[in-house]
Amino acid sequence: MGAPFLSRPPLTIVNNIRVADHAMMLAGAAAWLFFDLPLAWLLGPAMIGLILAIRSKPVGTDYVFGDCGRGLLGVAIGASITHNHIDWMLDHPALGVGLVIYVALGGGMGFLWLYRYCKWDRSSAWFAAFPGGMSEMIASAEAFGANIPKVALSHSLRIFCLVCGASFASYFFAGVTTGSLGFGEAEWRLQPLVVLTMVVSIWGGRYLRIPAHSFMAPMFASLMVNLVFEVQLRLTDLILVFGQYFLGWSIASRFKGVSKNEVVEILKQVFVLLVLFLPIWGMMALLLDRFTDIDLASIILGLAPGGQAEIALIAMALNANLAVVMILHMLRSLAITVVGPIAFALITKSKPKRHSSV
């Protein structure tokens, strides 16, 4: 998950960065670029992180850089949403109803798979099965005595498998490549304001305990700048590359804290979990496509079980409706974060630890 934002001296962070890790992650990005696959600067490093974890040599912590990567992408997404997007979204309440049913069915099925068939303990299975914001789910899991490394790894592997699958699908079925990604014309003179917005909003989001704060808070801040001042804080191509790389590093650094055998075993279980999720995901997407006038690609990406920042990049490349995609992700994350712990406590008659802030 990385260290709390701006909680360590910059010199300490620089001195502890492992150059060898980044040489290998850059090689991973180069491999994806060679084949012209989408999200090369994100998934290349993440793939290397998984390989190194399986070899019991996990990538070092991402410190504040993972938050920076999510924050930069959040700012860019907020700049891409307009008044028309929001007005249009408010006219489609059926999306919210469908989302609640989808989350309940998918999360419940995932819980049964991990608890009944994979023999996970009850609290770990519950908080690993529901695709909420990873930091928030881990905090809730800790409050109920779950196996934290196991829950964290399951969420990281779910995001990795999900985004890899979406990346390959968009490449083979829609022709999306690395060159397809972009947020329109960007000005270098606005980049200092992009960075300032990112830093201030991440700090504020963390202070206010906004779910998925490192992505959601910058997105909201950039959206307000866009709507109120009509200034679009778009990223230049170079800044976008840095954002993707930091995000890839963040995912890569999460594949640690467990043994090689556990990584392989949980990878298999999470892969099956996503396969079981597919029929529910597809069925709900088709139903919403049938009863609303929203395009199917936007609904599919909006219902993706996790990976807000990563899926947003694919949505941009596919010219999907960003308002639909992001609002569905936001509602899913909020609903699971708020209702998930309460539902678990009621169903299992468990109580969180008193010292928890959940």
C-alpha positions in Angstrom: 0.0 0.0 0.0 3.0 2.2 0.4 3.8 4.6 3.2 1.4 7.3 4.3 1.7 10.2 1.9 4.5 12.6 2.7 5.2 10.8 6.0 8.9 10.2 5.5 11.8 12.6 4.8 12.5 12.8 1.0 16.2 12.0 1.5 15.3 8.8 3.4 13.0 7.7 0.6 15.7 8.4 -2.1 18.4 6.5 -0.2 16.1 3.4 0.3 15.0 3.1 -3.4 16.5 -0.1 -4.9 18.0 0.7 -8.3 18.0 -3.0 -9.3 14.3 -3.2 -8.8 13.7 -0.3 -11.2 16.1 -1.7 -13.8 14.1 -4.9 -13.9 10.7 -3.0 -13.9 11.9 -0.8 -16.7 12.9 -3.9 -18.6 9.3 -5.2 -18.1 7.9 -2.0 -19.5 10.2 -2.3 -22.5 9.0 -5.8 -23.2 5.3 -4.6 -23.2 6.3 -1.6 -25.4 8.0 -4.0 -27.8 4.8 -5.8 -28.4 2.9 -2.5 -28.4 0.5 -3.6 -25.6 -1.6 -1.1 -23.7 -0.6 0.2 -20.2 3.0 -0.9 -20.9 4.4 1.5 -18.3 2.0 0.1 -15.7 1.6 -3.6 -16.4 5.3 -4.2 -17.3 6.6 -3.2 -13.9 3.6 -5.0 -12.2 4.4 -8.2 -14.1 8.1 -8.0 -12.9 6.9 -7.5 -9.3 4.8 -10.7 -9.5 7.6 -12.7 -11.0 10.1 -11.5 -8.4 7.6 -12.3 -5.6 7.2 -15.8 -6.8 11.0 -16.1 -6.7 10.9 -14.8 -3.1 12.6 -11.5 -4.1 9.7 -9.0 -3.8 10.1 -5.4 -5.1 10.7 -2.8 -2.4 8.0 -0.4 -1.1 6.7 2.3 -3.3 6.7 4.9 -0.5 4.7 8.0 -1.7 5.1 7.2 -5.4 2.1 4.9 -5.7 -0.1 7.6 -4.2 1.4 10.1 -6.7 0.7 7.8 -9.6 -3.0 7.4 -8.6 -3.2 11.1 -7.8 -1.9 12.2 -11.2 -4.4 9.9 -13.0 -7.2 11.1 -10.7 -6.4 14.7 -11.7 -6.4 13.8 -15.4 -9.7 11.9 -15.1 -11.4 14.8 -13.3 -10.3 17.1 -16.1 -12.1 14.9 -18.6 -15.6 15.0 -17.0 -18.0 17.7 -18.0 -21.4 19.2 -16.9 -23.1 17.2 -19.6 -21.6 13.9 -18.3 -22.8 14.5 -14.8 -26.3 15.7 -15.9 -26.6 12.6 -18.1 -25.5 10.3 -15.3 -28.2 11.7 -12.9 -30.9 10.7 -15.4 -30.0 7.0 -15.1 -30.8 5.8 -11.5 -31.2 2.2 -12.8 -27.4 2.1 -12.8 -27.2 2.4 -9.0 -29.8 -0.3 -8.5 -28.0 -2.7 -10.8 -24.7 -1.9 -9.1 -26.1 -2.9 -5.6 -27.4 -6.2 -7.0 -24.2 -6.9 -8.8 -22.0 -6.2 -5.8 -24.1 -8.4 -3.5 -24.2 -11.3 -5.9 -20.5 -11.1 -6.9 -19.2 -10.5 -3.4 -21.4 -13.2 -1.9 -20.3 -15.7 -4.5 -16.6 -14.8 -3.9 -17.0 -15.2 -0.2 -18.5 -18.7 -0.6 -15.6 -19.7 -2.9 -12.9 -18.5 -0.6 -14.6 -19.7 2.7 -16.2 -22.9 1.7 -13.9 -24.3 -1.0 -10.5 -22.6 -0.4 -10.8 -22.9 3.4 -10.0 -19.3 4.3 -11.0 -18.1 7.7 -14.4 -16.2 7.6 -13.2 -12.6 8.0 -10.3 -13.0 5.5 -12.6 -14.5 2.9 -15.2 -11.8 3.4 -12.9 -8.8 3.0 -10.9 -10.4 0.2 -14.1 -11.3 -1.8 -15.7 -7.9 -2.0 -14.0 -5.5 -4.5 -13.8 -2.3 -2.5 -10.9 0.1 -2.1 -7.9 -2.0 -1.0 -6.7 0.3 1.8 -10.2 0.5 3.2 -10.9 -3.2 3.0 -7.6 -4.0 4.7 -8.4 -1.6 7.5 -11.8 -3.3 8.0 -10.2 -6.7 7.7 -7.7 -5.8 10.4 -10.5 -4.7 12.7 -12.1 -8.1 12.5 -8.9 -10.1 13.0 -8.4 -11.2 9.4 -5.1 -12.4 7.9 -3.9 -9.0 6.5 -1.0 -10.2 4.2 -3.4 -12.7 2.6 -6.2 -10.1 2.1 -3.8 -7.5 0.7 -2.2 -10.0 -1.7 -5.6 -11.2 -2.9 -6.7 -7.7 -3.7 -3.4 -6.9 -5.4 -3.6 -10.1 -7.5 -7.2 -9.4 -8.4 -6.3 -6.0 -9.7 -3.3 -7.3 -11.6 -5.3 -10.2 -13.3 -8.3 -7.9 -14.0 -6.2 -5.1 -15.6 -4.1 -7.6 -17.5 -7.2 -9.2 -18.9 -8.8 -5.9 -19.8 -5.6 -4.8 -21.4 -5.3 -7.9 -23.6 -9.0 -7.8 -24.5 -8.8 -4.2 -25.5 -5.8 -5.0 -27.6 -7.2 -8.0 -29.5 -10.8 -6.8 -29.8 -10.5 -3.1 -30.1 -7.0 -2.5 -31.4 -5.9 -0.4 -28.3 -2.2 0.0 -28.0 0.2 2.0 -25.9 -0.1 4.9 -28.3 -3.9 5.0 -27.8 -3.6 6.4 -24.4 -3.9 10.2 -23.9 -6.0 12.9 -22.3 -6.0 15.4 -25.2 -3.9 18.5 -25.7 -1.9 19.4 -22.5 0.1 22.5 -21.7 3.4 22.3 -19.8 2.6 25.6 -18.0 -0.3 23.9 -16.2 1.8 20.9 -15.0 2.9 22.7 -11.7 -0.8 23.3 -11.0 -1.5 19.6 -11.7 1.2 18.5 -9.2 0.0 21.0 -6.6 -3.6 19.9 -7.0 -2.5 16.2 -6.7 -0.4 16.8 -3.5 -3.0 19.0 -1.7 -6.0 16.8 -2.5 -4.2 13.5 -1.5 -3.3 15.1 1.8 -6.9 16.4 2.3 -8.5 13.2 1.2 -6.4 11.2 3.7 -7.3 13.6 6.4 -11.0 13.4 5.6 -10.8 9.6 5.2 -12.2 9.6 1.7 -12.3 6.0 0.3 -9.5 5.4 -2.2 -8.4 8.9 -1.3 -5.2 9.0 -3.4 -7.3 8.6 -6.6 -10.8 9.9 -5.7 -9.8 13.1 -3.9 -7.6 14.4 -6.8 -10.3 13.4 -9.3 -12.9 15.5 -7.3 -10.5 18.4 -6.9 -9.7 18.4 -10.6 -13.3 18.1 -11.5 -14.2 21.2 -9.4 -11.4 23.2 -11.1 -12.8 22.1 -14.4 -16.4 22.9 -13.6 -15.9 26.1 -11.7 -12.9 27.7 -13.4 -13.1 25.9 -16.8 -9.4 24.9 -16.5 -8.7 21.3 -17.6 -5.7 19.9 -15.7 -4.6 17.5 -18.4 -1.3 15.5 -18.2 1.4 15.8 -20.8 2.6 12.4 -22.3 5.7 12.4 -20.1 3.7 13.0 -16.9 1.3 10.3 -17.9 4.2 7.9 -18.3 5.4 8.7 -14.8 1.9 8.3 -13.4 1.5 4.8 -15.0 5.0 3.8 -13.9 4.4 4.8 -10.2 1.1 2.9 -10.3 2.9 -0.2 -11.7 5.5 0.1 -9.0 2.8 0.3 -6.4 1.2 -2.9 -7.6 4.5 -4.6 -7.9 5.5 -3.7 -4.3 2.3 -5.3 -2.9 3.3 -8.8 -3.8 5.2 -9.4 -0.6 4.7 -10.5 3.0 3.8 -14.1 2.0 5.8 -17.1 0.9 6.4 -18.2 -2.7 3.8 -21.1 -2.3 1.2 -18.7 -0.9 1.7 -16.3 -3.8 1.1 -19.1 -6.4 -1.8 -20.6 -4.4 -3.6 -17.3 -3.9 -3.0 -16.4 -7.6 -4.8 -19.5 -8.6 -7.7 -18.8 -6.2 -8.1 -15.2 -7.3 -8.0 -16.2 -10.9 -10.9 -18.7 -10.3 -12.7 -16.0 -8.3 -12.5 -13.6 -11.3 -13.7 -16.4 -13.6 -16.7 -17.0 -11.3 -17.3 -13.3 -11.3 -17.5 -13.1 -15.1 -21.1 -14.5 -15.6 -22.5 -12.1 -13.0 -20.5 -9.2 -14.5 -21.6 -10.0 -18.0 -25.2 -10.6 -17.1 -25.6 -7.3 -15.3 -23.8 -5.4 -18.0 -26.2 -6.8 -20.6 -29.2 -6.0 -18.5 -28.2 -2.4 -17.9 -27.4 -2.1 -21.6 -30.9 -3.4 -22.4 -32.7 -1.1 -20.0 -30.6 2.1 -20.4 -29.2 3.9 -23.4 -25.6 3.6 -22.1 -23.0 2.0 -24.4 -22.0 -1.5 -23.4 -18.3 -0.8 -23.2 -18.8 1.9 -20.6 -21.0 -0.3 -18.5 -18.6 -3.2 -18.6 -15.7 -1.0 -17.5 -17.8 0.7 -14.9 -18.7 -2.7 -13.3 -15.1 -4.0 -13.4 -14.4 -5.3 -9.8 -11.6 -3.0 -8.8 -8.8 -1.0 -10.3 -10.3 2.5 -10.6 -7.2 4.3 -11.9 -6.1 1.4 -14.1 -9.5 0.8 -15.7 -9.9 4.6 -16.2 -6.9 4.5 -18.5 -8.5 1.8 -20.6 -11.8 3.7 -20.7 -9.9 6.7 -22.0 -8.3 4.6 -24.8 -11.7 3.1 -25.8 -13.4 6.6 -25.7 -15.9 5.2 -23.2 -18.2 7.4 -21.1 -15.9 8.4 -18.2 -18.7 9.7 -16.1 -20.4 6.3 -16.1 -17.2 4.4 -15.5 -15.9 6.6 -12.7 -19.2 7.1 -10.9 -20.0 3.4 -10.9 -16.5 2.7 -9.5 -17.0 5.4 -6.8 -20.4 4.1 -5.8 -19.1 0.5 -5.7 -16.2 1.5 -3.5 -18.3 3.7 -1.2 -21.0 1.0 -0.8 -18.6 -1.8 0.0 -16.5 0.3 2.3 -19.5 1.5 4.3 -21.8 -1.5 4.2 -19.3 -4.3 4.0 -18.1 -4.2 7.7 -21.6 -3.6 9.0 -23.0 -6.5 7.0 -20.2 -8.8 8.2 -20.8 -7.9 11.8 -24.5 -8.5 11.5 -24.2 -11.8 9.6 -21.5 -13.3 11.8 -22.4 -11.5 15.0 -18.8 -10.3 15.2 -17.5 -7.1 16.7 -14.5 -5.0 15.5 -11.6 -4.3 17.8 -12.2 -1.3 20.0 -9.0 0.5 19.0 -9.9 0.4 15.3 -11.0 3.5 13.5 -13.4 1.5 11.2 
